[in-house]
């Protein structure tokens, strides 16, 4: 039995728009005019009138964190309506009361951004969290995920008093007397994360399902997801098994391509020895690239720059690996037919990553590796040229412009800011540029990222466009979230287009992006989401 969708505005992946398409089993079997698709009708087939609605392939977020998104929904949302320390304190107090959290039980929250605070734009400290409670352990995470804050209860419970050695690739802040402030950055966050209560596999499965449902609500049908290191007290095998069980049970409604994060050669070798590499799995859960976390974030000033921060002389951020570690990990993965994707925000860390890629590709030549750079934010022209020479994929998060446009020049200076976030340039150079949100760093709303890609402005438009010459067209932005993301997972012949023979993953939107003012693109919502031809979500 076929289902015929007619009288719509169908973006097949290119212009002009089509009117209709047909689905049978889990694939598109025809695309064209309404008359042509209606001509395929047989007794028993279903006809659905799209009534002029816009339809495109389901959104494919090419870098996010499915498990962490599901987990973040259990805590206090600090991304919304927390524009001062006082509001943050109030939100957490309300969260404790509303959820009847008993004394001694953990209080978690995520999403604050001190740069949006009124008054002093400083990261909260243990003293601020102590105003919330001295009888609950409290841990909150900055929006970027590269800094956290705990209260005095936690410091006392874990015996963190300032005598501990600062870890490589991270730091915990201390005051003028050497007393911890409660702020932990990058690898220092392990001092807290490794001691948190452990979640069970069933807990993790619930997080995944909660995440998938929310993603479907935003029109997301595929996610390239970094999950193995989300809980430092849980082995990656537990996360892996949770996904595999949900897949076997037929419960996944998002196709997950696992960006498999490992931090040591020994752990990666064991993973490979156990038969895992890029491409292993099913249509709903497959192993993707080795994922490495190169540096921190621009907002937290932990992105690793070649030179000092323009607004913080003497600081360059944090490199989370040495050059030797990058060289060994990337070479091991590449040698064993694994794709690689490395988080890179600062230009200093990008130099190290490019050097490691060049060494690996020279030592173990192979075609079509599709390895790449995740975020690819602060860049110099010579680095873009090297990316072209190495045929690297660019995993962009255009939604980051919403915040970073406010700070990039202050952080890195005008010269470097004027060559960064160069997504159009990379495309013109012949590289593939996919799109994503890094959720839960940002909400997984493709249309917000599409608007920023097109306007190069924050959603609120309170400042002029940042490097408008790097803007995408609406068509390019939609492709970055669909077929270009499919390319990143070797799926460009399988999904990402509304095309005969492709998987019938698609979304019906509330408005036509080609007819919507560019500054209103973010208001377009998913109305219905389909995976493998089946409706998995309806507004």
FENUR-V971449 format. One line per field, one symbol per residue. burial: b if it has 9 or more other ideal C-beta (glycine too) atoms within 8 Angstrom, else e. A space follows every 50 residues. Layout:
# FENUR-V971449
burial = ???
This chain:
# FENUR-V971449
burial = ebbbbbbbbbbbbeeebbbbbbbbeebbbbbbebebbbebeeeebebeeb eebbbbbbbbbbbbbbbbbbbbbebbbbbeebebbebbbebbbebbeeee eeeeebbbbbbbbbbebeeeeebbbbbbbbebbeebbbbbbbbbbbbbbb bbbbbeebebeeeeeebebbbbbbeeeeebbbbbbbbbbbbbbeebeebe beebbbbbbbbbbbbbbbbbbbbbbbbbbbbeebebebbbbbbbbbbeee ebbbbbbbbbbbeeeebbbebbeeeebbeeeeeebbbbbbbbbbbbbbbb bbbbbeebbbeeeeebbbbbbebeebbbbbbbbbbeebbbbbbbbbbbbb bbbbbbbbbbbeeeeeeebbbbbbbbbbbeeebbbbbbebebbbbbbbbb bbbbbebbbebbeeebbebbbbbbbbbebebbbbbbbbbbbbbbbbbbbb bbbbbbbbbeeeeeebbeebbbebbbbbbbbbbbbbbbbebeeebbbbbe ebbbbbbbbebebbebebebbbebebbbbbbbbeeebee
